[in-house]
């Protein structure tokens, strides 16, 4: 968090948001808090090249919370934004299939 506060407009801050969110989701089993940081990333860096990956992780977090409706919405957003032929689109499509 110090990196985010001290250097808010740097790639280090971008990496920190993702790392914090990943830590909450994977190590602390706290998808609510992970979503908060993923959302902050998407709001601060909407044109970042990793936005699709972060949205995919948001979908995973929704799944962790058993909120399949929100997960499905996120995966559909990825498909519409990146297309079915992209790697992200393929992953989103696969996750959609697994939700059914």
N, C-alpha and C positions, 0 to 999 in steps of 0.2 A: 504493500500500500504506500510505503514511502516513495517508491519509484513513481507511482501514479501521481502522487501529490507534488513531488519535486520536479518531475520531467513529464508533464501531462501530454505534450505534443510530440513525443518521440516514439520510435519503434520499441524502445524498452518499456514504455507505458502500455503499448498495445500488447506486448508479450506478457506483461504483468497481469493485465485483466484476464487473459486467457488462462494463465497459470493459476491465478487465484480461483477462478471458476472451476477449472479442472480439479484442483485440490479439494474444493468443497464437494464436488460430485463424486470423485473416485476414492478419495482417502477418508473423507469425513462423512460420507453417505448423507449429504445434505443438498439434495437437488434444488430445493427452494432458494438457498443462498447462491448456488451455482448459477441458477437462472438469472438472478439479480445482476451478477457480474457479466454474464454473457449479454444480457440486455444492455448494460452500460456500454459494453464494447460496440454493439450494433448501433447505438445512438451516437456515440462519439466518433466512430469510424465507419460510416455507412458505405463508403466506397473502397474499403480495405479489401485486398485480394483474398483475405481469409474469412470474409463475411459468410460465405456458404458453409465453410467448415464449422464456424461458430453456430450457425443456424442448425446444422446437423446435430451438434452437441446439445443445443437447446431441445431438439426433438428427443434425444436420448434422455435428457433430464425430465421431460414431461412423461416419458415412458416409465422412468424410475418412480415417478409420483403416481403412476397408474392413471394419468390423465391422457387417455388415448385420443380424445378429440383434439386437444391442443397439439399433441405429437403429430397427428395426421395433418392438421392444418400447416404445421411447420414443414413437414415433408412435401406437401403439395406446393408450398411457397418456393421451396428449393427447386422442384421440378419445373415450375413455371419460369423461374428466373434463370436457371442454368440448362434446362432441357434434359430430355431422357438419355441423350447420347453422352453427356458429360459424366465423369466419374462420380461427381456429387449427385447428379440426377439418378444414376444407377443405384447408388447407395440409398438414396431417399425412396426410390421405387421398391427396393428390396425391403426396407423397413416398413413401408406401407403394406406390402404383402404379408409381413410377419404379424401385423396388427389385426389381421382378419381372422 
